Amino acid sequence: MTRIYHNPKCSKSRETLEIIRSKGIEPEIIEYLDGSLELAELGILFSLLNLDSPLDMIRVKEPEFKEAGLTKDSSNEELLAAIAQYPKLLERPIVITNKGVSLCRPPELVEGIL
């Protein structure tokens, strides 16, 4: 199983998808900008990524970060809820395979879990 949380407008996300496909793998593509990410799923992603804070999976320079009233001191729950409300905040791409989970920036990081 290979799954990519993908933004087709993001060059890094497209590059990561291209690397996956170059290995003969057709991943399940989750185009998360449609608002389909549930808070519970975000919590699972955060846990699987083994990050110190959800802040590490947020695009803090997006205007939605301030619009949501977030700061670097916001709680994990507030940060994850903001991603659910403003999916554009999610740093991408995130890839899940049987070998692991990676926030693939740079895209070449995906090769370690394929």
N, CA, C and O atoms as a MOPAC input file, in Angstrom:
PM7 MOZYME 1SCF
protein

 N      0.83100 1    -1.17400 1     0.00000 1
 C      0.00000 1     0.00000 1     0.00000 1
 C      0.88200 1     1.24600 1     0.00000 1
 O      1.79100 1     1.37600 1     0.82000 1
 N      0.60900 1     2.14000 1    -0.91200 1
 C      1.29400 1     3.42700 1    -0.94600 1
 C      0.23400 1     4.50200 1    -1.09500 1
 O     -0.63200 1     4.42400 1    -1.96700 1
 N      0.31100 1     5.49900 1    -0.23900 1
 C     -0.65300 1     6.59800 1    -0.24700 1
 C      0.12500 1     7.90700 1    -0.20700 1
 O      1.10200 1     8.03900 1     0.53000 1
 N     -0.32200 1     8.87600 1    -1.01200 1
 C      0.28800 1    10.19900 1    -1.00100 1
 C     -0.78600 1    11.25000 1    -0.74200 1
 O     -1.83100 1    11.27000 1    -1.39200 1
 N     -0.50700 1    12.11200 1     0.21200 1
 C     -1.34300 1    13.28600 1     0.46000 1
 C     -0.78000 1    14.35400 1    -0.46300 1
 O      0.31100 1    14.87900 1    -0.23900 1
 N     -1.53900 1    14.66600 1    -1.50200 1
 C     -1.01800 1    15.33800 1    -2.69200 1
 C     -1.75200 1    16.63900 1    -2.98200 1
 O     -2.97100 1    16.74000 1    -2.85100 1
 N     -0.95500 1    17.63500 1    -3.38300 1
 C     -1.48800 1    18.88600 1    -3.91500 1
 C     -0.95300 1    18.99500 1    -5.33600 1
 O      0.23900 1    19.24100 1    -5.52000 1
 N     -1.80500 1    18.81700 1    -6.34900 1
 C     -1.32500 1    18.82200 1    -7.72700 1
 C     -0.71000 1    20.15200 1    -8.16400 1
 O      0.00300 1    20.19600 1    -9.16700 1
 N     -0.97200 1    21.22800 1    -7.43400 1
 C     -0.39200 1    22.53200 1    -7.77700 1
 C      1.00200 1    22.72600 1    -7.18500 1
 O      1.68400 1    23.69700 1    -7.51300 1
 N      1.42700 1    21.81300 1    -6.31900 1
 C      2.71800 1    21.92800 1    -5.63200 1
 C      3.78600 1    21.15300 1    -6.40300 1
 O      3.63100 1    19.95800 1    -6.65300 1
 N      4.86400 1    21.83100 1    -6.77800 1
 C      5.92000 1    21.16900 1    -7.54900 1
 C      6.57400 1    20.03300 1    -6.76500 1
 O      6.91100 1    19.00200 1    -7.34700 1
 N      6.76000 1    20.20400 1    -5.45800 1
 C      7.38100 1    19.14800 1    -4.64000 1
 C      6.47700 1    17.91600 1    -4.58600 1
 O      6.95300 1    16.78100 1    -4.62100 1
 N      5.18100 1    18.15500 1    -4.50000 1
 C      4.23000 1    17.05200 1    -4.47100 1
 C      4.22200 1    16.31900 1    -5.81200 1
 O      4.20100 1    15.08900 1    -5.85100 1
 N      4.23800 1    17.07100 1    -6.90200 1
 C      4.27700 1    16.44300 1    -8.23300 1
 C      5.56500 1    15.65600 1    -8.43200 1
 O      5.53800 1    14.55600 1    -8.98400 1
 N      6.69800 1    16.20900 1    -7.98900 1
 C      7.97700 1    15.49800 1    -8.11100 1
 C      7.95700 1    14.19600 1    -7.31400 1
 O      8.44400 1    13.16700 1    -7.78200 1
 N      7.39500 1    14.24600 1    -6.11600 1
 C      7.32100 1    13.05000 1    -5.27800 1
 C      6.46200 1    11.98500 1    -5.94600 1
 O      6.83500 1    10.81200 1    -5.97400 1
 N      5.32200 1    12.38500 1    -6.48000 1
 C      4.44300 1    11.45100 1    -7.18000 1
 C      5.16500 1    10.84200 1    -8.38500 1
 O      5.02100 1     9.65100 1    -8.66100 1
 N      5.93000 1    11.65000 1    -9.09100 1
 C      6.69300 1    11.15700 1   -10.24100 1
 C      7.72900 1    10.11000 1    -9.81600 1
 O      7.90600 1     9.10100 1   -10.49900 1
 N      8.40600 1    10.34400 1    -8.70300 1
 C      9.39300 1     9.37100 1    -8.19900 1
 C      8.70400 1     8.05100 1    -7.86000 1
 O      9.19900 1     6.97700 1    -8.20300 1
 N      7.55800 1     8.14000 1    -7.18600 1
 C      6.80800 1     6.92600 1    -6.82400 1
 C      6.44000 1     6.14700 1    -8.08300 1
 O      6.66300 1     4.94000 1    -8.16700 1
 N      5.87500 1     6.85300 1    -9.05700 1
 C      5.44900 1     6.18700 1   -10.29700 1
 C      6.63200 1     5.63400 1   -11.08500 1
 O      6.49600 1     4.62000 1   -11.77000 1
 N      7.79200 1     6.28800 1   -10.99500 1
 C      8.97400 1     5.79400 1   -11.71900 1
 C      9.43800 1     4.44400 1   -11.17900 1
 O     10.18200 1     3.72500 1   -11.84600 1
 N      8.99200 1     4.10500 1    -9.96500 1
 C      9.32400 1     2.80900 1    -9.36200 1
 C      8.26400 1     1.75500 1    -9.68600 1
 O      8.29200 1     0.65200 1    -9.14100 1
 N      7.32600 1     2.10300 1   -10.57800 1
 C      6.28000 1     1.17000 1   -10.97400 1
 C      5.14600 1     1.06000 1    -9.97300 1
 O      4.39600 1     0.08400 1    -9.98400 1
 N      5.01800 1     2.05400 1    -9.11000 1
 C      3.98100 1     2.03900 1    -8.07000 1
 C      2.92500 1     3.08000 1    -8.41800 1
 O      3.25000 1     4.23000 1    -8.70900 1
 N      1.66500 1     2.67200 1    -8.38600 1
 C      0.56700 1     3.62500 1    -8.56000 1
 C     -0.08000 1     3.82200 1    -7.18700 1
 O     -0.82700 1     2.96000 1    -6.72100 1
 N      0.20500 1     4.95200 1    -6.54200 1
 C     -0.27900 1     5.16000 1    -5.17900 1
 C     -1.74900 1     5.56800 1    -5.12300 1
 O     -2.32900 1     6.02600 1    -6.10700 1
 N     -2.31800 1     5.38900 1    -3.96100 1
 C     -3.61100 1     5.99500 1    -3.67200 1
 C     -3.32400 1     7.48200 1    -3.47500 1
 O     -2.47400 1     7.85300 1    -2.66600 1
 N     -4.02800 1     8.32000 1    -4.20900 1
 C     -3.78500 1     9.76300 1    -4.14800 1
 C     -4.90100 1    10.43000 1    -3.35800 1
 O     -6.07700 1    10.33800 1    -3.71100 1
 N     -4.50900 1    11.10300 1    -2.28100 1
 C     -5.45700 1    11.85500 1    -1.46500 1
 C     -5.24400 1    13.33600 1    -1.77500 1
 O     -4.25500 1    13.92800 1    -1.34100 1
 N     -6.16800 1    13.92900 1    -2.52100 1
 C     -6.08700 1    15.36100 1    -2.80200 1
 C     -6.80500 1    16.08200 1    -1.66200 1
 O     -7.99200 1    16.39700 1    -1.74700 1
 N     -6.05800 1    16.32600 1    -0.61300 1
 C     -6.59900 1    16.78300 1     0.66600 1
 C     -7.16300 1    18.20000 1     0.64400 1
 O     -7.88000 1    18.57700 1     1.57100 1
 N     -6.86700 1    18.98600 1    -0.36800 1
 C     -7.35700 1    20.36500 1    -0.39400 1
 C     -8.86900 1    20.45000 1    -0.54600 1
 O     -9.45400 1    21.51700 1    -0.36100 1
 N     -9.50400 1    19.33200 1    -0.88300 1
 C    -10.95800 1    19.33000 1    -1.02500 1
 C    -11.67600 1    19.34900 1     0.32000 1
 O    -12.90500 1    19.32900 1     0.37200 1
 N    -10.90600 1    19.38800 1     1.40700 1
 C    -11.50800 1    19.46300 1     2.73900 1
 C    -11.89800 1    18.12000 1     3.31100 1
 O    -12.64900 1    18.05700 1     4.28400 1
 N    -11.40300 1    17.04500 1     2.72600 1
 C    -11.80500 1    15.70700 1     3.16200 1
 C    -11.01200 1    15.18100 1     4.36000 1
 O    -11.32200 1    14.10800 1     4.87700 1
 N     -9.99500 1    15.92000 1     4.80600 1
 C     -9.20000 1    15.44600 1     5.94300 1
 C     -9.94800 1    15.66200 1     7.25100 1
 O    -10.31600 1    16.78500 1     7.59500 1
 N    -10.16000 1    14.59200 1     7.95500 1
 C    -10.82100 1    14.65100 1     9.25500 1
 C     -9.77500 1    14.88700 1    10.33700 1
 O     -8.60400 1    14.54900 1    10.16900 1
 N    -10.20600 1    15.46300 1    11.43000 1
 C     -9.31300 1    15.72700 1    12.55100 1
 C     -8.64900 1    14.43800 1    13.04200 1
 O     -7.45900 1    14.43400 1    13.35400 1
 N     -9.41300 1    13.35100 1    13.11000 1
 C     -8.86000 1    12.07200 1    13.57800 1
 C     -7.74800 1    11.58700 1    12.64600 1
 O     -6.72300 1    11.08700 1    13.10900 1
 N     -7.95000 1    11.73300 1    11.33800 1
 C     -6.93300 1    11.30900 1    10.37000 1
 C     -5.66700 1    12.15200 1    10.51100 1
 O     -4.55500 1    11.63500 1    10.40400 1
 N     -5.84000 1    13.44300 1    10.75100 1
 C     -4.67800 1    14.31700 1    10.96500 1
 C     -3.91200 1    13.90900 1    12.21500 1
 O     -2.68200 1    13.93700 1    12.23300 1
 N     -4.63800 1    13.53200 1    13.25500 1
 C     -3.99000 1    13.05900 1    14.47800 1
 C     -3.17100 1    11.80600 1    14.22900 1
 O     -2.07300 1    11.65700 1    14.76400 1
 N     -3.70500 1    10.91000 1    13.42000 1
 C     -2.98100 1     9.68300 1    13.07300 1
 C     -1.73500 1    10.01500 1    12.25700 1
 O     -0.66200 1     9.46900 1    12.51100 1
 N     -1.87400 1    10.91200 1    11.27300 1
 C     -0.71100 1    11.31700 1    10.47200 1
 C      0.37400 1    11.91800 1    11.35400 1
 O      1.55200 1    11.59000 1    11.21300 1
 N     -0.02700 1    12.79800 1    12.26300 1
 C      0.92500 1    13.42600 1    13.18200 1
 C      1.66300 1    12.36300 1    13.98800 1
 O      2.88100 1    12.42500 1    14.15100 1
 N      0.91600 1    11.39800 1    14.48400 1
 C      1.50800 1    10.32200 1    15.27400 1
 C      2.46200 1     9.47300 1    14.42800 1
 O      3.56700 1     9.15400 1    14.86700 1
 N      2.03800 1     9.10900 1    13.22300 1
 C      2.87000 1     8.28300 1    12.34400 1
 C      4.15500 1     8.99700 1    11.92800 1
 O      5.20100 1     8.36700 1    11.77900 1
 N      4.06900 1    10.31300 1    11.74300 1
 C      5.25000 1    11.08200 1    11.34200 1
 C      6.24200 1    11.24200 1    12.48700 1
 O      7.40500 1    11.58500 1    12.27400 1
 N      5.76300 1    10.98800 1    13.71000 1
 C      6.63400 1    11.04600 1    14.88700 1
 C      7.31800 1    12.41700 1    15.03100 1
 O      8.51600 1    12.51000 1    15.29900 1
 N      6.52100 1    13.46600 1    14.84400 1
 C      7.02900 1    14.83000 1    14.94700 1
 C      6.90700 1    15.32900 1    16.37800 1
 O      6.10300 1    14.81500 1    17.15600 1
 N      7.70200 1    16.32700 1    16.72000 1
 C      7.62400 1    16.92400 1    18.05500 1
 C      6.33500 1    17.70700 1    18.24200 1
 O      5.77100 1    17.73400 1    19.33600 1
 N      5.87000 1    18.34300 1    17.17500 1
 C      4.68500 1    19.19600 1    17.24100 1
 C      3.99900 1    19.19200 1    15.88100 1
 O      4.66600 1    19.05000 1    14.85700 1
 N      2.66600 1    19.34700 1    15.85300 1
 C      1.99300 1    19.50200 1    14.56500 1
 C      2.49900 1    20.73200 1    13.80500 1
 O      2.31500 1    20.83900 1    12.59300 1
 N      3.13100 1    21.64800 1    14.51900 1
 C      3.71800 1    22.82100 1    13.87200 1
 C      4.71500 1    22.39900 1    12.79000 1
 O      4.92100 1    23.11600 1    11.81000 1
 N      5.33000 1    21.22700 1    12.97800 1
 C      6.30300 1    20.71600 1    12.00900 1
 C      5.65000 1    20.22400 1    10.71800 1
 O      6.34300 1    19.92700 1     9.74500 1
 N      4.32600 1    20.13700 1    10.70700 1
 C      3.62400 1    19.72100 1     9.49300 1
 C      2.69400 1    20.82600 1     8.98400 1
 O      1.76600 1    20.57200 1     8.21600 1
 N      2.96500 1    22.05900 1     9.43000 1
 C      2.14400 1    23.21300 1     9.05000 1
 C      2.97500 1    24.20600 1     8.25400 1
 O      4.14500 1    24.45300 1     8.54800 1
 N      2.33800 1    24.76200 1     7.24400 1
 C      2.93800 1    25.82800 1     6.44300 1
 C      2.64600 1    27.15300 1     7.16200 1
 O      1.61500 1    27.78400 1     6.92800 1
 N      3.55800 1    27.55500 1     8.02800 1
 C      3.32200 1    28.71800 1     8.90100 1
 C      3.31600 1    30.04400 1     8.14700 1
 O      2.85800 1    31.04900 1     8.69000 1
 N      3.80700 1    30.07200 1     6.92300 1
 C      3.83500 1    31.32700 1     6.16300 1
 C      2.55000 1    31.58300 1     5.38400 1
 O      2.38500 1    32.64700 1     4.78800 1
 N      1.64100 1    30.61100 1     5.38600 1
 C      0.35900 1    30.80500 1     4.70500 1
 C     -0.48800 1    31.80200 1     5.49700 1
 O     -0.45500 1    31.79000 1     6.72800 1
 N     -1.24900 1    32.66700 1     4.81200 1
 C     -2.09700 1    33.64100 1     5.51900 1
 C     -3.10300 1    32.97400 1     6.46200 1
 O     -3.50200 1    33.56300 1     7.46700 1
 N     -3.50600 1    31.75300 1     6.13700 1
 C     -4.47700 1    31.03900 1     6.97100 1
 C     -3.92900 1    30.75100 1     8.36500 1
 O     -4.70200 1    30.57700 1     9.30700 1
 N     -2.61800 1    30.69800 1     8.50900 1
 C     -2.01600 1    30.45700 1     9.82100 1
 C     -2.40800 1    31.58400 1    10.77900 1
 O     -2.83500 1    31.33400 1    11.90500 1
 N     -2.25800 1    32.82200 1    10.31800 1
 C     -2.64500 1    33.96800 1    11.15600 1
 C     -4.15500 1    34.09000 1    11.24300 1
 O     -4.70400 1    34.42600 1    12.29200 1
 N     -4.82100 1    33.81300 1    10.13200 1
 C     -6.28400 1    33.89400 1    10.09200 1
 C     -6.91100 1    32.97000 1    11.13600 1
 O     -7.93900 1    33.29500 1    11.73000 1
 N     -6.28400 1    31.82300 1    11.34800 1
 C     -6.78700 1    30.85700 1    12.33100 1
 C     -6.41500 1    31.25600 1    13.75700 1
 O     -6.81100 1    30.58700 1    14.71100 1
 N     -5.65500 1    32.34500 1    13.90400 1
 C     -5.25800 1    32.80200 1    15.23400 1
 C     -4.16600 1    31.95300 1    15.85900 1
 O     -4.02100 1    31.92300 1    17.08100 1
 N     -3.39900 1    31.26400 1    15.02800 1
 C     -2.36200 1    30.37000 1    15.54200 1
 C     -1.07000 1    31.11700 1    15.84500 1
 O     -0.75800 1    32.14200 1    15.24000 1
 N     -0.34000 1    30.57300 1    16.79300 1
 C      1.01300 1    31.04300 1    17.08900 1
 C      1.87900 1    29.80100 1    17.26700 1
 O      1.38300 1    28.67500 1    17.24700 1
 N      3.15900 1    30.01800 1    17.43700 1
 C      4.05200 1    28.88000 1    17.66700 1
 C      3.80400 1    28.24300 1    19.03000 1
 O      4.31100 1    27.15700 1    19.31000 1
 N      3.02400 1    28.91300 1    19.87800 1
 C      2.68300 1    28.37700 1    21.19400 1
 C      1.31500 1    27.70500 1    21.23000 1
 O      0.87600 1    27.26500 1    22.29200 1
 N      0.63300 1    27.61900 1    20.08600 1
 C     -0.68400 1    26.98400 1    20.04900 1
 C     -0.55900 1    25.51000 1    20.43100 1
 O      0.47400 1    24.88000 1    20.20300 1
 N     -1.62100 1    24.98000 1    21.01100 1
 C     -1.61400 1    23.57400 1    21.43700 1
 C     -1.68400 1    22.64500 1    20.22600 1
 O     -2.07500 1    23.05400 1    19.13300 1
 N     -1.30000 1    21.39900 1    20.44000 1
 C     -1.39300 1    20.39400 1    19.37700 1
 C     -2.81300 1    20.30100 1    18.84000 1
 O     -3.02300 1    20.20600 1    17.63100 1
 N     -3.78000 1    20.32900 1    19.73800 1
 C     -5.18100 1    20.22100 1    19.33700 1
 C     -5.58900 1    21.40500 1    18.46400 1
 O     -6.27400 1    21.22700 1    17.45700 1
 N     -5.17100 1    22.61300 1    18.84700 1
 C     -5.49600 1    23.80600 1    18.05500 1
 C     -4.85600 1    23.73300 1    16.67200 1
 O     -5.48300 1    24.08800 1    15.67500 1
 N     -3.62300 1    23.27800 1    16.61500 1
 C     -2.91200 1    23.19200 1    15.34000 1
 C     -3.56300 1    22.17400 1    14.40400 1
 O     -3.77000 1    22.45500 1    13.22400 1
 N     -3.88100 1    21.00400 1    14.92700 1
 C     -4.51500 1    19.97500 1    14.09400 1
 C     -5.90500 1    20.41300 1    13.64500 1
 O     -6.29400 1    20.16100 1    12.50400 1
 N     -6.65600 1    21.06500 1    14.52900 1
 C     -7.98700 1    21.56400 1    14.16500 1
 C     -7.87900 1    22.61000 1    13.05700 1
 O     -8.72600 1    22.66400 1    12.16500 1
 N     -6.84400 1    23.43400 1    13.11400 1
 C     -6.65000 1    24.45500 1    12.08100 1
 C     -6.34700 1    23.81500 1    10.72900 1
 O     -6.82500 1    24.29000 1     9.69900 1
 N     -5.55700 1    22.74100 1    10.72400 1
 C     -5.27800 1    22.05200 1     9.45400 1
 C     -6.57600 1    21.47300 1     8.88800 1
 O     -6.81400 1    21.53700 1     7.68200 1
 N     -7.40700 1    20.91400 1     9.75500 1
 C     -8.68600 1    20.36000 1     9.29500 1
 C     -9.56000 1    21.46100 1     8.69200 1
 O    -10.23900 1    21.24400 1     7.68900 1
 N     -9.53700 1    22.63600 1     9.30800 1
 C    -10.35100 1    23.75500 1     8.82800 1
 C     -9.73400 1    24.41600 1     7.59400 1
 O    -10.44600 1    24.83500 1     6.68100 1
 N     -8.40900 1    24.50500 1     7.57900 1
 C     -7.68000 1    25.14400 1     6.48100 1
 C     -6.66700 1    24.14300 1     5.91000 1
 O     -5.48500 1    24.21900 1     6.24300 1
 N     -7.10400 1    23.20800 1     5.06000 1
 C     -6.21000 1    22.14900 1     4.58300 1
 C     -4.96100 1    22.66800 1     3.86300 1
 O     -3.96300 1    21.95400 1     3.76200 1
 N     -5.01400 1    23.89500 1     3.36900 1
 C     -3.84900 1    24.48400 1     2.70500 1
 C     -2.65900 1    24.58700 1     3.65700 1
 O     -1.51600 1    24.69000 1     3.21000 1
 N     -2.91800 1    24.55900 1     4.96000 1
 C     -1.84800 1    24.65000 1     5.95600 1
 C     -0.99000 1    23.38900 1     6.03000 1
 O      0.13600 1    23.43700 1     6.52400 1
 N     -1.51000 1    22.26600 1     5.54500 1
 C     -0.76200 1    21.00900 1     5.65500 1
 C      0.47600 1    21.04100 1     4.77200 1
 O      0.38700 1    21.27600 1     3.56700 1
 N      1.62800 1    20.80300 1     5.38000 1
 C      2.87100 1    20.67800 1     4.60800 1
 C      2.78500 1    19.39500 1     3.80600 1
 O      2.31900 1    18.37200 1     4.30700 1
 N      3.22800 1    19.44800 1     2.58000 1
 C      3.10100 1    18.30200 1     1.69500 1
 C      4.35500 1    18.11600 1     0.88600 1
 O      5.21900 1    18.99000 1     0.83000 1
 N      4.44000 1    16.96600 1     0.26300 1
 C      3.55600 1    15.80800 1     0.33200 1
 C      3.92000 1    14.89500 1     1.49800 1
 O      5.06700 1    14.84800 1     1.94300 1
 N      2.92700 1    14.18200 1     1.97200 1
 C      3.14000 1    13.14800 1     2.98100 1
 C      2.86600 1    11.81500 1     2.28900 1
 O      1.84300 1    11.64700 1     1.62600 1
 N      3.78700 1    10.87500 1     2.45100 1
 C      3.64600 1     9.56400 1     1.81700 1
 C      3.67400 1     8.48500 1     2.89000 1
 O      4.50200 1     8.50600 1     3.80000 1
 N      2.74600 1     7.54100 1     2.75700 1
 C      2.67400 1     6.38200 1     3.64700 1
 C      2.88000 1     5.13200 1     2.79500 1
 O      2.22200 1     4.95200 1     1.77100 1
 N      3.79700 1     4.27200 1     3.23000 1
 C      4.00000 1     2.97500 1     2.57900 1
 C      4.10500 1     1.91500 1     3.67400 1
 O      4.06000 1     2.22500 1     4.86500 1
 N      4.24400 1     0.67400 1     3.25400 1
 C      4.44500 1    -0.40200 1     4.22800 1
 C      5.77700 1    -0.26500 1     4.95500 1
 O      5.96700 1    -0.85500 1     6.01800 1
 N      6.69700 1     0.50900 1     4.39100 1
 C      8.02400 1     0.68100 1     4.99400 1
 C      8.14000 1     1.91200 1     5.88300 1
 O      9.14300 1     2.07900 1     6.57700 1
 N      7.12700 1     2.77700 1     5.87000 1
 C      7.21300 1     3.95900 1     6.71600 1
 C      6.37000 1     5.11500 1     6.22800 1
 O      5.58400 1     4.99100 1     5.28800 1
 N      6.55400 1     6.24700 1     6.89600 1
 C      5.81800 1     7.47700 1     6.60700 1
 C      6.83500 1     8.60200 1     6.52300 1
 O      7.77100 1     8.66800 1     7.32000 1
 N      6.64400 1     9.49400 1     5.54400 1
 C      7.59700 1    10.58900 1     5.39500 1
 C      6.91800 1    11.84900 1     4.88700 1
 O      6.05600 1    11.80200 1     4.01000 1
 N      7.32500 1    12.97300 1     5.45500 1
 C      7.01100 1    14.28200 1     4.90700 1
 C      8.12300 1    14.53200 1     3.89200 1
 O      9.25700 1    14.83200 1     4.26400 1
 N      7.79300 1    14.40700 1     2.62400 1
 C      8.80700 1    14.30600 1     1.56500 1
 C      9.25400 1    15.66200 1     1.02700 1
 O      8.97100 1    16.01700 1    -0.11700 1
 N      9.93600 1    16.39000 1     1.85100 1
 C     10.57600 1    17.64200 1     1.46500 1
 C     12.02100 1    17.53800 1     1.87900 1
 O     12.32100 1    17.66700 1     3.06600 1
 N     12.91800 1    17.31200 1     0.96700 1
 C     12.76100 1    17.28600 1    -0.48400 1
 C     12.12000 1    15.98100 1    -0.96900 1
 O     12.08300 1    14.99300 1    -0.23600 1
 N     11.61500 1    15.98500 1    -2.20700 1
 C     10.92300 1    14.81400 1    -2.74200 1
 C     11.72600 1    13.51800 1    -2.67300 1
 O     11.14700 1    12.44000 1    -2.53700 1
 N     13.03600 1    13.60700 1    -2.76500 1
 C     13.87700 1    12.40500 1    -2.76200 1
 C     13.75500 1    11.60100 1    -1.46800 1
 O     14.12800 1    10.42900 1    -1.43400 1
 N     13.24300 1    12.20900 1    -0.41700 1
 C     13.05500 1    11.47700 1     0.84400 1
 C     12.13300 1    10.27700 1     0.67500 1
 O     12.21300 1     9.31700 1     1.44100 1
 N     11.25500 1    10.32900 1    -0.33200 1
 C     10.32500 1     9.22300 1    -0.54200 1
 C     11.06100 1     7.92300 1    -0.86200 1
 O     10.55900 1     6.83900 1    -0.56500 1
 N     12.23300 1     8.02200 1    -1.45700 1
 C     12.96400 1     6.81600 1    -1.84800 1
 C     13.32000 1     5.94100 1    -0.64800 1
 O     13.48300 1     4.73000 1    -0.79400 1
 N     13.44100 1     6.53600 1     0.52600 1
 C     13.76500 1     5.77800 1     1.72700 1
 C     12.63900 1     4.90300 1     2.24200 1
 O     12.85900 1     4.03500 1     3.08600 1
 N     11.41500 1     5.12900 1     1.73200 1
 C     10.28400 1     4.31900 1     2.20300 1
 C      9.61000 1     3.53700 1     1.08000 1
 O      8.54000 1     2.96200 1     1.27800 1
 N     10.22900 1     3.51600 1    -0.09300 1
 C      9.64300 1     2.75200 1    -1.21200 1
 C     10.23800 1     1.35600 1    -1.27600 1
 O      9.87100 1     0.56800 1    -2.14800 1

